[in-house]
Amino acid sequence: MARFFFSLLFAVALGHGELCAADGAALIRETDLDYRASQSRRNDALVYYNSGDFPRALSAMTDASRLRPTHSGLILNRVRLALAAGMAEAALDAATDYQNLGLPLPGGILDTLVQQSDSPLIGGLVRKNTALSRPVGRFETYATIPAEYRLVEAVVADGDGRLYATTVVSRQIIGQRDDGTWRVILDGAKAGYPSFFGLVYDGGYLTASYGVIDQTPGWTFPYKVTGLLTVNPETGKVTETFDANRATDPLEQLGDIGRIGYRVYVSDAATGGVYHKGNCQFHRVNGTHDGIQNPQGIAFLEGSPHADGRVFVADYGRGIWELFLYDPPKLMAWPGDQTLLGIDGLVAYKDALYAVQNGVQPNRVLKLSLKGDSISAVEVIAQNHEDFHEPTTLAVIDVGLLLVAQSQWPIYGKDGVVKDGTAPTETKILRLIEGE
């Protein structure tokens, strides 16, 4: 659900420092000081752009981009501004920087650059764009959810392999029958809940987050709510509800959930908070630290620093943070030839983190290898698959990784109305075939 709380075009710029990995590859570790300086220059660029001063806008955007060299949004804005200013050489430089992050240029921008530039390097840029756009990864269809269940956000499995899912527009929690067909476990419209987002299964029960967003249909109350509920998937009976907006410090929009043992972690994309729930109240894990911009998926790996093991959260605007119960969160370093912008879903699987990156084009699935407090390697294991339509989240099951490949977020407008010229289709849940 990151796309409604963060825009790459207006994303803050983030600072960095360089480290060195064991194999000599440069790692980036952002600093708050450079982050603030970059954001300031990016804001300057917007002011110059709105006044029509494209050269000065480009200069300011370039400054912001240098402070965060893997921010794909800032680099792409450099390309756009250079083309608007008629500065083909600067546009070519920025386009090369963008491709060096492993991302193909959007077709319209590439076409304009080809028209404006007579550089002999253009041919290589075009060929590289074709190579970067190729499909990557192999999948098989594991399950399909009928189109009547609109805007599927998350999926989980129980110990017998049955799947459960949340829907945003249908406002339902659904589950598979033994024959693979789907049934409604909880209908939010009838039970007084708005849209459902994150979902975990533990001990025979489902825990889901709920909230009100623009796409939530039929919410007639003059106020919004957000919170967590626990439901018995066999009976549909809600055994616990905790409305977070009744708390002393109200939460704005609970989204992704992670659970380890008795502790439930949940991210709040609207406020930048990450919370764990216990004793019927929420505790903000990141305390007063305000560096997390847009928290999304939460994942766990065994090991120190505390009883919950290592806890990670994806930040749509900055990358991957490691969380600590009693210390400030730490933004993990990552290889400088990759961007971790726009990560939504996050899970741990076989000692690595796997991420759904739907904030870049093409949408991708990444494998993040860890070493200490750094991401030592980033591997694109899937992109540009024919069944991708705004993939959102991953789930770990006994046969591997499942991906919600077709959430179809872009076709839904306010109140869940389907936009003109579009129509909901079934949602495919794909199983990743890795290394085969």
Stockholm file with secondary structure:
# STOCKHOLM 1.0

chainA/1-436         MARFFFSLLFAVALGHGELCAADGAALIRETDLDYRASQSRRNDALVYYNSGDFPRALSAMTDASRLRPTHSGLILNRVRLALAAGMAEAALDAATDYQNLGLPLPGGILDTLVQQSDSPLIGGLVRKNTALSRPVGRFETYATIPAEYRLVEAVVADGDGRLYATTVVSRQIIGQRDDGTWRVILDGAKAGYPSFFGLVYDGGYLTASYGVIDQTPGWTFPYKVTGLLTVNPETGKVTETFDANRATDPLEQLGDIGRIGYRVYVSDAATGGVYHKGNCQFHRVNGTHDGIQNPQGIAFLEGSPHADGRVFVADYGRGIWELFLYDPPKLMAWPGDQTLLGIDGLVAYKDALYAVQNGVQPNRVLKLSLKGDSISAVEVIAQNHEDFHEPTTLAVIDVGLLLVAQSQWPIYGKDGVVKDGTAPTETKILRLIEGE
#=GR chainA/1-436 SS CGGGTCCGGGCCCCCCEEEECTTSCEEEECCHHHHHHHHHHHHHHHHHHHTTCHHHHHHHHHHHHHHSTTCHHHHHHHHHHHHHTTCHHHHHHHHHHHHTTTCCCCHHHHHHHHHHCCCTTHHHHHHHHHHHTSCBCEEEEEEEECTTSCSEEEEEECTTCCEEEEESSSCEEEEECTTSCEEEEEEHHHHTCCEEEEEEEETTEEEEEEECCTTCTTCCSSSCCEEEEEECTTTCCEEEEEEGGGSSSCCSCEEEEEEETTEEEEEETTTTEEEEEETTEEEETTTTCCCCCSEEEEEEESSSSSTTCEEEEEETTTEEEEECSSSCCEECBEETTSCCTTEEEEEEETTEEEEEECSSSSCEEEEEEEETTEEEEEEEEEESCTTCSSCCCEEEETTEEEEECCCCGGGBCGGGCBCTTCCCCCEEEEEEECCC
#=GC SS_cons         CGGGTCCGGGCCCCCCEEEECTTSCEEEECCHHHHHHHHHHHHHHHHHHHTTCHHHHHHHHHHHHHHSTTCHHHHHHHHHHHHHTTCHHHHHHHHHHHHTTTCCCCHHHHHHHHHHCCCTTHHHHHHHHHHHTSCBCEEEEEEEECTTSCSEEEEEECTTCCEEEEESSSCEEEEECTTSCEEEEEEHHHHTCCEEEEEEEETTEEEEEEECCTTCTTCCSSSCCEEEEEECTTTCCEEEEEEGGGSSSCCSCEEEEEEETTEEEEEETTTTEEEEEETTEEEETTTTCCCCCSEEEEEEESSSSSTTCEEEEEETTTEEEEECSSSCCEECBEETTSCCTTEEEEEEETTEEEEEECSSSSCEEEEEEEETTEEEEEEEEEESCTTCSSCCCEEEETTEEEEECCCCGGGBCGGGCBCTTCCCCCEEEEEEECCC
//
